[in-house]
Structure formats: structure tokens, C-alpha cells
Amino acid sequence: MFYLVKRLGFFVAVLMICFLFVNCAYSPPAGYSSDTSNNFIEMFTDGEIKQVDFATSIVTTKDFITLGLIFVESSATIDSNGHIIEGSKITLDMLMREAQKLGADDIINLRIDEIQHITVSDETRIVQTTIAESFYYGQRVIVDTEQKMQIVVRRIDYKANALAIKYTNTIVTP
């Protein structure tokens, strides 16, 4: 009798698993509606609904010519709290200014290297500390004390290169 109940339970479990796989259905990717009755596709991004006509291509492709490589270097000094003391990271503005010198419209194939230099130094600083003295009848007194501190300073050298391009014609998709 126990054997029959065990086999029946196994059979029901197999049927449930098969039912779950048969019940699977396709759903459109997130951000798209599958209603194409009006020849439009709806795209939902950042709270906006945009309708794109199927007759026009969603993304236009542009042909381009390469004008040459551009190189940009920058450095930043960062304190132990992670704040930039001096300098800056490489920005898109720096890259586009170099590309503009060649007459380019945009850049592609951007590569950025980071080279870190870490300096650790011991420093003695005078720090104000609050102490409770029984000599002063339990009052708190602020006293200047010397403390040795370990200062960690990172200097990061950034080196970037990219390919400057100039757009020519729009490629018509078939």
C-alpha cells in the first residue's frame, strides 16, 4: 500500500512539472509593448511612452571616416578620505576638445589606463582633545595633544586614447 502511494505521489509531481513547462509563454522584453496592430511599437523609458513607426528604422546608422588617434593625459591627487585634492579625472570634454582639433564629430574605441602612485607618510599633528580631570572638579577640559597620524595620499595618472571619427552619410537599412 505504501509503495502505491509513493508511486502515485511521484507521478503527480512529474505531471505538475510537465504542466509548468507547457504553460510557459513568451513575453516581450521589458520596456516594449507587443501590440503591433497599428504598425507602431511602444517604448517605455524613464516614465515616457514613445511610439516608433515600423516604416522608419529605430536607430539610424551613420557611416564615418577615421581622422586619427587622440591622446589625453591627466592626474589627480586623492586624500585618505577619497576626495580629490588637486587635478581631475579624464572627462569627455577633454577628449572632445582634442577630437575637435582634428575636425572630428565624435570618438570611438576609448581606452583609459589608471596608474596609481601611493605615498604613505607619518606626521605629528596637534589635535584638541577633551579630557575629564578630577583636579578641575569633574569639569571637562580641552587640551592640545600631539598625535602621530599616518597620511595616505594617492596620485593617479590617467592616460586615455580614442579614435576620432567624422560622420559622412546615413546608411539606409533595407
Backbone bond lengths (Angstrom), bond angles and torsions (degrees), N, CA, C in turn:
res aa  C-N    CA-C-N  psi(-1)  N-CA   C-N-CA  omega(-1)  CA-C   N-CA-C  phi
1 M - - - 1.436 - - 1.538 110.90 -
2 F 1.358 117.80 -44.77 1.458 122.64 178.71 1.528 110.99 -61.80
3 Y 1.336 116.18 -38.20 1.451 121.84 179.25 1.527 111.16 -62.55
4 L 1.365 116.12 -39.75 1.463 120.98 -179.91 1.538 111.12 -67.63
5 V 1.322 118.54 -40.01 1.460 122.41 179.10 1.529 109.96 -67.06
6 K 1.318 116.07 -39.78 1.462 120.88 179.11 1.526 111.25 -63.63
7 R 1.332 117.11 -44.07 1.465 120.94 178.76 1.534 111.18 -66.94
8 L 1.324 117.38 -37.70 1.448 121.90 179.23 1.538 109.90 -65.64
9 G 1.336 117.63 -41.42 1.470 121.71 177.04 1.521 111.06 -62.91
10 F 1.333 117.55 -41.80 1.467 121.56 178.19 1.526 110.50 -63.15
11 F 1.339 116.73 -42.42 1.458 121.69 -179.74 1.535 110.87 -63.68
12 V 1.327 117.93 -41.29 1.464 122.22 179.21 1.532 110.03 -66.06
13 A 1.339 117.66 -40.20 1.468 121.09 178.77 1.518 110.71 -63.00
14 V 1.338 117.73 -42.56 1.461 121.39 178.69 1.524 110.74 -64.10
15 L 1.324 117.68 -40.87 1.467 121.18 177.94 1.529 111.21 -64.00
16 M 1.330 118.07 -39.12 1.465 120.64 179.34 1.530 111.15 -65.69
17 I 1.317 116.93 -41.01 1.462 120.72 178.47 1.530 109.90 -64.45
18 C 1.332 117.30 -43.89 1.467 120.09 177.94 1.521 111.01 -62.10
19 F 1.322 117.14 -40.41 1.461 120.89 179.22 1.526 110.82 -63.21
20 L 1.318 117.74 -38.82 1.460 120.65 179.25 1.530 111.38 -64.39
21 F 1.342 117.33 -40.11 1.461 119.65 179.85 1.521 111.92 -72.21
22 V 1.299 118.31 -34.19 1.456 121.71 179.76 1.528 109.76 -71.98
23 N 1.328 116.77 -30.07 1.455 121.80 -176.67 1.531 112.69 -79.57
24 C 1.349 119.80 -3.24 1.464 122.49 179.90 1.521 110.02 -66.06
25 A 1.328 116.20 143.97 1.460 121.22 179.67 1.515 108.40 -138.16
26 Y 1.323 116.12 157.92 1.457 121.60 178.39 1.511 109.08 -82.92
27 S 1.315 116.63 136.97 1.459 121.31 172.11 1.525 107.51 -124.51
28 P 1.320 118.16 145.05 1.467 120.12 -178.74 1.520 110.39 -65.84
29 P 1.332 117.23 157.76 1.459 119.94 179.38 1.522 111.61 -61.06
30 A 1.315 115.81 156.83 1.464 120.69 -179.10 1.518 110.15 -60.71
31 G 1.319 115.59 134.62 1.456 120.07 178.46 1.519 113.85 95.88
32 Y 1.334 118.62 -1.45 1.458 120.90 -179.58 1.517 109.39 -126.85
33 S 1.323 116.64 148.16 1.450 122.41 174.98 1.522 107.95 -105.07
34 S 1.322 116.40 142.23 1.463 119.06 -176.67 1.523 112.71 -92.53
35 D 1.323 119.39 5.53 1.456 122.05 179.02 1.521 109.23 -77.39
36 T 1.323 116.94 108.76 1.466 121.14 -179.52 1.524 110.85 -116.56
37 S 1.319 117.28 25.42 1.465 119.21 -177.95 1.527 111.58 -69.92
38 N 1.330 118.42 -25.84 1.459 121.31 -179.53 1.522 112.26 -102.93
39 N 1.314 118.48 15.27 1.455 123.71 -176.88 1.528 112.03 59.99
40 F 1.300 117.05 31.01 1.455 122.66 175.39 1.514 108.40 -124.69
41 I 1.297 115.51 150.62 1.456 121.03 170.57 1.518 106.19 -117.69
42 E 1.330 116.67 136.32 1.444 120.63 -178.76 1.527 108.86 -99.78
43 M 1.316 116.08 130.54 1.462 121.09 179.02 1.519 107.68 -115.92
44 F 1.329 116.95 128.08 1.450 122.14 -178.96 1.524 108.51 -107.93
45 T 1.328 117.30 111.14 1.460 121.06 177.29 1.505 109.27 -138.27
46 D 1.296 116.68 134.64 1.465 123.42 175.96 1.524 112.57 49.39
47 G 1.322 117.03 41.10 1.448 120.21 175.89 1.510 114.54 79.40
48 E 1.316 119.24 1.85 1.459 122.10 179.96 1.521 109.47 -108.94
49 I 1.315 115.79 146.56 1.457 120.94 175.86 1.520 107.01 -109.91
50 K 1.316 116.24 123.45 1.456 120.92 -179.72 1.520 108.28 -119.17
51 Q 1.325 117.09 136.96 1.450 121.38 175.86 1.520 108.69 -105.78
52 V 1.315 115.99 127.13 1.452 121.76 -179.15 1.521 107.72 -116.47
53 D 1.317 116.28 128.95 1.451 121.92 -179.68 1.520 109.30 -74.48
54 F 1.341 116.64 136.15 1.462 120.61 177.78 1.519 112.01 -64.88
55 A 1.333 117.06 -26.77 1.464 120.02 -176.28 1.524 111.03 -66.29
56 T 1.333 116.84 -31.39 1.460 119.62 177.12 1.515 108.28 -97.19
57 S 1.290 115.98 151.42 1.458 118.79 179.47 1.517 109.01 -75.75
58 I 1.305 116.76 146.80 1.459 121.53 -177.85 1.522 109.87 -69.48
59 V 1.302 118.13 -45.00 1.459 122.17 179.88 1.521 108.09 -120.70
60 T 1.315 115.83 122.65 1.458 118.43 176.81 1.519 108.31 -82.63
61 T 1.291 115.77 140.82 1.454 121.85 179.96 1.519 108.21 -105.58
62 K 1.319 115.11 131.87 1.457 119.57 -179.44 1.516 109.40 -111.78
63 D 1.298 115.12 141.83 1.453 121.00 174.12 1.529 107.40 -84.52
64 F 1.312 116.45 154.00 1.460 118.63 -178.79 1.517 109.87 -148.08
65 I 1.308 114.60 162.60 1.463 121.31 171.89 1.526 107.21 -118.69
66 T 1.317 115.34 149.02 1.463 119.35 179.42 1.522 108.99 -90.48
67 L 1.319 115.50 139.27 1.457 120.74 -178.95 1.523 112.37 -106.37
68 G 1.301 117.48 -15.71 1.459 120.13 178.63 1.516 112.09 139.00
69 L 1.320 114.67 174.13 1.459 121.56 178.87 1.519 110.43 -84.46
70 I 1.324 115.50 146.35 1.460 120.82 172.03 1.522 108.23 -120.24
71 F 1.312 116.73 148.53 1.457 122.95 -179.17 1.520 108.89 -128.50
72 V 1.327 116.43 135.67 1.462 122.44 178.29 1.520 107.82 -135.11
73 E 1.332 116.01 135.99 1.464 121.35 177.09 1.517 108.83 -126.23
74 S 1.325 115.40 145.03 1.454 121.58 177.69 1.518 107.85 -154.57
75 S 1.318 116.03 161.79 1.469 119.48 176.08 1.522 108.38 -142.49
76 A 1.324 115.10 153.15 1.458 121.59 179.22 1.517 108.57 -138.31
77 T 1.324 115.92 138.28 1.456 121.97 175.25 1.521 106.89 -103.69
78 I 1.339 115.60 126.32 1.458 121.58 -173.88 1.521 108.80 -119.75
79 D 1.344 116.95 132.25 1.465 120.42 -179.74 1.529 110.20 -81.61
80 S 1.324 116.09 -178.81 1.460 120.45 -175.84 1.525 112.51 -70.33
81 N 1.329 118.28 -13.83 1.467 121.34 176.75 1.527 112.15 -90.00
82 G 1.324 117.73 -4.00 1.457 121.56 179.09 1.513 114.15 90.87
83 H 1.330 118.45 8.63 1.457 121.80 179.03 1.524 110.44 -92.30
84 I 1.332 116.03 143.20 1.459 120.87 178.15 1.521 108.43 -77.25
85 I 1.341 115.81 120.85 1.459 121.76 179.21 1.519 109.91 -85.85
86 E 1.310 115.58 -43.89 1.457 120.91 -174.09 1.521 108.61 -147.13
87 G 1.326 117.28 144.57 1.464 121.93 177.54 1.516 111.61 85.86
88 S 1.334 115.93 -166.30 1.460 121.03 179.75 1.518 109.96 -158.79
89 K 1.321 114.36 165.35 1.456 120.60 171.81 1.525 108.27 -75.96
90 I 1.319 115.87 170.72 1.465 119.63 176.06 1.523 108.49 -75.86
91 T 1.322 115.85 131.99 1.460 120.80 179.85 1.527 109.73 -112.12
92 L 1.309 115.07 163.50 1.464 120.41 177.27 1.522 110.48 -63.98
93 D 1.322 116.47 -31.95 1.460 120.67 178.60 1.529 110.76 -60.89
94 M 1.330 117.33 -42.99 1.470 120.86 178.59 1.532 110.71 -60.72
95 L 1.332 115.74 -43.92 1.464 120.23 -179.22 1.525 111.79 -66.24
96 M 1.327 116.71 -42.51 1.461 119.43 -178.28 1.527 111.90 -69.57
97 R 1.325 117.97 -30.77 1.473 119.75 176.06 1.528 110.80 -66.01
98 E 1.325 117.32 -38.49 1.460 120.49 176.20 1.523 110.94 -68.30
99 A 1.341 116.63 -39.47 1.468 120.12 178.84 1.524 111.03 -66.69
100 Q 1.323 116.82 -35.12 1.462 121.02 179.90 1.520 111.10 -65.07
101 K 1.327 117.88 -30.22 1.461 120.81 177.96 1.525 111.40 -62.81
102 L 1.347 116.38 -27.27 1.469 120.63 177.17 1.523 112.02 -91.67
103 G 1.342 117.84 -2.95 1.457 121.06 -178.02 1.512 112.66 83.64
104 A 1.323 118.07 24.55 1.467 122.34 -176.52 1.521 111.39 -87.24
105 D 1.345 114.83 157.26 1.454 121.99 176.14 1.527 111.96 -97.02
106 D 1.313 117.04 -27.27 1.460 120.64 -173.87 1.517 109.40 -158.34
107 I 1.338 115.93 177.64 1.465 121.19 175.39 1.528 109.08 -129.15
108 I 1.320 115.78 153.55 1.466 121.92 174.56 1.520 108.04 -137.87
109 N 1.318 116.29 169.81 1.470 124.00 176.46 1.523 111.96 53.56
110 L 1.307 115.99 52.21 1.461 122.08 -179.40 1.521 110.32 -75.67
111 R 1.314 116.95 131.99 1.472 123.77 175.50 1.521 107.62 -128.67
112 I 1.344 117.30 131.63 1.457 121.74 178.02 1.523 108.43 -127.74
113 D 1.331 115.93 126.09 1.462 122.26 174.85 1.517 108.68 -104.45
114 E 1.343 115.35 142.49 1.459 121.64 174.94 1.520 108.10 -118.16
115 I 1.320 116.39 124.92 1.457 121.96 177.96 1.530 106.44 -116.85
116 Q 1.336 116.50 116.27 1.460 120.59 -174.96 1.521 110.95 -99.75
117 H 1.319 115.33 136.99 1.456 123.32 173.99 1.527 106.28 -122.49
118 I 1.323 117.46 118.93 1.462 121.88 -176.87 1.524 108.78 -109.76
119 T 1.336 115.30 129.52 1.452 121.97 178.46 1.528 108.35 -119.61
120 V 1.332 116.49 124.71 1.453 121.53 178.05 1.520 107.53 -114.06
121 S 1.334 116.86 127.12 1.455 120.41 179.69 1.526 109.56 -136.36
122 D 1.334 115.61 148.06 1.455 121.44 175.78 1.515 108.25 -96.85
123 E 1.318 115.53 134.03 1.446 121.16 -177.48 1.519 108.89 -133.88
124 T 1.305 116.12 144.32 1.456 120.78 174.01 1.516 107.87 -103.76
125 R 1.342 115.18 122.17 1.457 120.21 -178.71 1.524 109.51 -122.90
126 I 1.309 115.20 151.93 1.459 120.57 175.44 1.522 107.10 -93.26
127 V 1.325 115.70 120.76 1.455 122.44 -175.66 1.519 108.01 -121.73
128 Q 1.320 116.95 137.56 1.454 120.37 176.55 1.514 109.34 -81.56
129 T 1.335 116.70 126.92 1.452 122.12 179.09 1.520 108.88 -125.40
130 T 1.309 114.62 149.78 1.458 121.05 179.37 1.522 108.45 -102.02
131 I 1.336 116.18 127.14 1.467 120.25 178.11 1.524 108.76 -127.67
132 A 1.323 115.20 152.79 1.466 120.67 176.60 1.519 107.19 -104.59
133 E 1.310 117.19 120.17 1.461 122.75 -177.89 1.520 109.04 -111.56
134 S 1.315 116.02 133.27 1.461 119.08 174.39 1.525 110.15 -72.63
135 F 1.328 116.68 -20.94 1.459 121.68 178.62 1.524 110.74 -64.58
136 Y 1.347 116.68 -30.51 1.457 121.71 -179.34 1.531 111.16 -98.69
137 Y 1.327 117.36 26.31 1.455 123.70 177.29 1.523 112.60 60.38
138 G 1.330 117.08 43.42 1.456 122.35 174.78 1.518 114.69 77.89
139 Q 1.297 118.06 6.93 1.468 120.01 178.02 1.519 110.12 -80.65
140 R 1.289 114.85 155.05 1.462 119.93 177.19 1.522 108.83 -89.48
141 V 1.328 114.08 137.52 1.459 120.92 -177.42 1.526 108.32 -124.11
142 I 1.333 116.59 137.04 1.462 121.89 176.89 1.519 107.67 -94.09
143 V 1.342 114.67 123.51 1.455 121.23 -176.43 1.521 108.67 -126.02
144 D 1.318 116.47 140.87 1.462 121.05 174.16 1.524 108.65 -81.32
145 T 1.335 116.52 124.49 1.467 120.79 177.69 1.517 109.24 -126.62
146 E 1.308 114.75 152.67 1.458 120.17 176.31 1.519 108.88 -91.08
147 Q 1.321 115.84 133.82 1.460 121.34 177.12 1.510 109.04 -131.26
148 K 1.322 114.37 137.87 1.463 118.89 174.41 1.521 107.65 -85.83
149 M 1.317 115.04 129.69 1.459 121.17 -179.29 1.516 108.85 -124.95
150 Q 1.306 114.44 146.64 1.461 119.85 176.35 1.527 107.22 -101.22
151 I 1.307 116.63 118.98 1.460 122.74 -177.36 1.530 108.12 -102.42
152 V 1.337 115.60 124.42 1.462 121.57 178.32 1.526 107.70 -111.89
153 V 1.310 115.71 120.04 1.463 121.45 179.20 1.527 107.78 -121.65
154 R 1.335 114.94 128.99 1.468 120.00 177.04 1.515 109.22 -109.21
155 R 1.314 115.82 134.07 1.458 120.77 170.94 1.518 106.20 -114.69
156 I 1.308 115.62 124.14 1.463 120.81 -178.82 1.518 108.00 -112.72
157 D 1.322 115.88 123.70 1.461 121.82 174.40 1.522 107.69 -96.91
158 Y 1.317 115.85 124.70 1.461 121.94 178.57 1.521 108.20 -104.73
159 K 1.327 115.55 132.77 1.456 121.40 175.32 1.523 107.26 -129.96
160 A 1.330 115.55 122.84 1.460 120.32 -177.02 1.518 110.05 -125.57
161 N 1.319 114.76 147.77 1.463 119.89 170.84 1.517 107.92 -140.55
162 A 1.311 115.51 150.58 1.460 121.88 -179.17 1.513 108.36 -152.05
163 L 1.299 115.79 165.68 1.452 122.49 178.64 1.525 108.29 -101.55
164 A 1.323 117.09 120.09 1.464 122.26 179.56 1.525 108.96 -82.28
165 I 1.344 116.31 132.36 1.466 120.58 -178.34 1.523 109.93 -127.76
166 K 1.329 114.94 155.69 1.467 122.65 174.89 1.519 106.90 -124.52
167 Y 1.330 116.31 125.86 1.473 121.27 -179.67 1.518 109.94 -72.56
168 T 1.351 115.93 142.19 1.461 120.73 178.16 1.520 109.57 -114.52
169 N 1.302 119.45 -90.84 1.468 122.77 -175.57 1.513 110.55 -112.26
170 T 1.327 114.94 155.16 1.458 121.07 174.15 1.525 107.54 -80.89
171 I 1.326 116.30 132.64 1.469 121.56 178.58 1.521 108.17 -85.48
172 V 1.320 117.48 124.22 1.454 122.35 -179.25 1.525 107.87 -84.24
173 T 1.331 115.11 125.46 1.466 119.40 178.20 1.515 109.80 -81.63
174 P 1.323 117.50 142.65 1.472 119.36 -177.79 1.507 112.24 -69.44
